[in-house]
Amino acid sequence: MGRSPCCEKEHTNKGAWTKEEDQRLINYIKLHGEGCWRSLPKAAGLLRCGKSCRLRWINYLRPDLKRGNFTDEEDELIINLHSVLGNKWSLIAARLPGRTDNEIKNYWNTHIKRKLYSRGIDPQTHRSLNPAAAAAPIAGVSITTTNPPSNDTTPPPCYYKE
């Protein structure tokens, strides 16, 4: 009952795009705009699926895409936005002009996670990995407990079913 397939599987190229295919896609979009991705491959003379054309354009060929390494400022912005938004890569990408959600997600998983671990920060919670460092007293702040220490040495009750 669902939607019909986006392309004829037998007559479509899969895998790496050639420079000629890239150029055909760029030229077609310059002349006609993005329009309907399902009809674009045939109109542009490409043996590709509409989804493949859309992803190629959005993630690699758009003229407004920023190429090259991420700057330190972009790294910190991604880290800060991730601490607020989580893994909502499209929302993060909306605040980084020229970067795609897919590019940011891949960069997070390959570089920033490692960077945060090396700083002793959990990339998911954005909290310190060292509980002792997190619980260390801050200069000038006294910590008081509401219950005085007990001399009772019995272990706490077990709360799981055996």
ChimeraX attribute file (.defattr): number of C-alpha atoms within 10 A of each C-alpha:
attribute: neighborCount
match mode: 1-to-1
recipient: residues
	/A:1	3
	/A:2	4
	/A:3	5
	/A:4	6
	/A:5	9
	/A:6	14
	/A:7	17
	/A:8	10
	/A:9	12
	/A:10	7
	/A:11	10
	/A:12	12
	/A:13	13
	/A:14	11
	/A:15	7
	/A:16	7
	/A:17	13
	/A:18	9
	/A:19	9
	/A:20	10
	/A:21	17
	/A:22	17
	/A:23	12
	/A:24	16
	/A:25	23
	/A:26	18
	/A:27	13
	/A:28	17
	/A:29	16
	/A:30	10
	/A:31	8
	/A:32	10
	/A:33	11
	/A:34	15
	/A:35	9
	/A:36	10
	/A:37	16
	/A:38	18
	/A:39	13
	/A:40	23
	/A:41	23
	/A:42	14
	/A:43	10
	/A:44	17
	/A:45	12
	/A:46	18
	/A:47	18
	/A:48	24
	/A:49	23
	/A:50	19
	/A:51	15
	/A:52	18
	/A:53	22
	/A:54	19
	/A:55	12
	/A:56	15
	/A:57	17
	/A:58	16
	/A:59	14
	/A:60	16
	/A:61	16
	/A:62	13
	/A:63	10
	/A:64	11
	/A:65	14
	/A:66	14
	/A:67	9
	/A:68	6
	/A:69	8
	/A:70	12
	/A:71	9
	/A:72	9
	/A:73	9
	/A:74	15
	/A:75	17
	/A:76	12
	/A:77	15
	/A:78	23
	/A:79	20
	/A:80	14
	/A:81	18
	/A:82	20
	/A:83	15
	/A:84	12
	/A:85	13
	/A:86	15
	/A:87	14
	/A:88	13
	/A:89	20
	/A:90	15
	/A:91	14
	/A:92	24
	/A:93	19
	/A:94	12
	/A:95	13
	/A:96	16
	/A:97	11
	/A:98	13
	/A:99	20
	/A:100	20
	/A:101	18
	/A:102	14
	/A:103	13
	/A:104	21
	/A:105	18
	/A:106	13
	/A:107	16
	/A:108	20
	/A:109	11
	/A:110	11
	/A:111	11
	/A:112	19
	/A:113	17
	/A:114	15
	/A:115	14
	/A:116	18
	/A:117	14
	/A:118	10
	/A:119	11
	/A:120	15
	/A:121	17
	/A:122	16
	/A:123	21
	/A:124	12
	/A:125	11
	/A:126	16
	/A:127	14
	/A:128	17
	/A:129	16
	/A:130	11
	/A:131	9
	/A:132	9
	/A:133	10
	/A:134	11
	/A:135	9
	/A:136	8
	/A:137	11
	/A:138	9
	/A:139	6
	/A:140	6
	/A:141	7
	/A:142	7
	/A:143	7
	/A:144	7
	/A:145	6
	/A:146	5
	/A:147	6
	/A:148	7
	/A:149	7
	/A:150	6
	/A:151	6
	/A:152	6
	/A:153	6
	/A:154	6
	/A:155	6
	/A:156	6
	/A:157	6
	/A:158	7
	/A:159	6
	/A:160	5
	/A:161	4
	/A:162	4
